[in-house]
């Protein structure tokens, strides 16, 4: 029997109906860490939303429009790009796309991105 490392974080197992969340870029990973450091509770709620209902349109979660509406990834495959606001009044934005049962965080902005102003 192999001994477990003491203090190792136990990851939450996803339910079968939930989505996985993965970083699509290193910048998204950094942005996520920055937001967790500043608005931890809202990011926990964001995690819950994105793992359960990422394709639900709400005032804080919706498809981007125009040139930003589509992203091409993985050998040119087109995906709808969505934007999630972790807080209703804040300026942080998360851009993501969904492929099968995975939410890919493409860009995580700590303030309102210039492209959507």
C-alpha positions in Angstrom: 0.0 0.0 0.0 1.3 3.4 -1.0 1.0 6.2 1.6 -0.8 9.3 0.6 0.8 12.7 0.8 -0.3 14.4 3.9 -2.2 17.6 3.2 -2.9 16.8 -0.5 -6.0 18.5 -1.7 -8.9 16.2 -2.4 -10.5 17.2 -5.7 -14.3 17.4 -5.8 -15.6 14.6 -8.0 -18.0 15.9 -10.6 -21.5 14.4 -10.9 -22.2 12.6 -14.2 -24.4 15.5 -15.4 -21.9 18.2 -14.7 -19.3 19.7 -17.0 -15.6 19.7 -16.5 -13.8 23.0 -16.5 -10.4 23.2 -18.2 -8.0 26.0 -19.1 -7.7 26.6 -22.8 -4.7 29.0 -22.3 -2.1 29.8 -19.7 -3.4 33.4 -19.5 -6.8 32.1 -18.6 -5.2 30.1 -15.7 -3.4 33.2 -14.4 -6.6 35.3 -14.7 -8.6 32.6 -12.8 -6.1 32.6 -10.0 -6.2 36.4 -9.8 -9.9 36.5 -9.6 -10.1 33.7 -7.0 -7.6 35.8 -4.9 -9.9 38.9 -5.1 -13.5 37.6 -5.3 -13.3 34.0 -3.9 -17.0 33.6 -3.1 -18.2 34.8 -6.5 -15.7 32.5 -8.2 -17.0 29.6 -6.2 -20.5 30.4 -7.5 -19.0 30.8 -11.0 -17.5 27.3 -10.7 -20.9 25.9 -9.7 -22.7 27.7 -12.6 -20.2 26.7 -15.2 -20.1 23.0 -14.1 -23.9 22.8 -14.1 -25.5 25.2 -16.6 -22.8 26.9 -18.8 -25.1 27.2 -21.8 -27.9 28.9 -20.0 -28.5 32.5 -21.0 -28.8 34.9 -18.0 -28.0 38.6 -17.4 -24.5 37.5 -16.4 -24.0 34.6 -18.8 -24.6 35.0 -22.5 -23.2 34.4 -26.0 -20.8 37.0 -27.4 -21.9 38.7 -30.7 -20.3 39.8 -33.9 -16.7 39.0 -34.6 -16.3 37.6 -31.0 -19.2 35.2 -31.3 -17.1 32.3 -32.7 -13.7 30.9 -31.7 -11.7 28.4 -33.8 -9.8 25.9 -31.8 -8.4 22.4 -32.3 -7.7 22.2 -36.0 -10.1 24.9 -36.9 -13.2 23.6 -35.2 -15.7 26.5 -34.6 -17.2 27.0 -31.2 -19.7 29.5 -29.8 -17.9 31.9 -27.5 -19.7 32.8 -24.2 -19.1 35.5 -21.6 -19.7 35.0 -17.9 -19.7 37.9 -15.4 -18.7 36.5 -11.9 -20.5 39.5 -10.3 -23.4 41.4 -11.6 -21.9 44.8 -10.9 -18.2 44.0 -11.3 -16.0 44.3 -14.4 -14.4 40.9 -14.5 -15.3 38.7 -17.5 -14.7 35.1 -18.4 -14.8 34.0 -22.0 -15.3 30.4 -22.6 -16.6 27.8 -25.1 -18.1 24.3 -24.6 -17.1 21.2 -26.3 -19.1 18.1 -25.4 -19.1 18.0 -21.6 -16.1 20.3 -21.1 -16.1 24.1 -20.5 -12.8 25.6 -21.8 -11.8 28.9 -20.2 -10.3 30.8 -23.1 -9.8 34.2 -21.5 -10.3 35.4 -17.9 -10.3 39.1 -17.6 -9.9 40.8 -14.2 -11.5 43.9 -15.7 -13.8 44.7 -18.6 -12.0 43.6 -21.9 -11.6 46.4 -24.4 -13.0 44.2 -27.2 -16.5 44.4 -25.7 -16.6 48.0 -24.5 
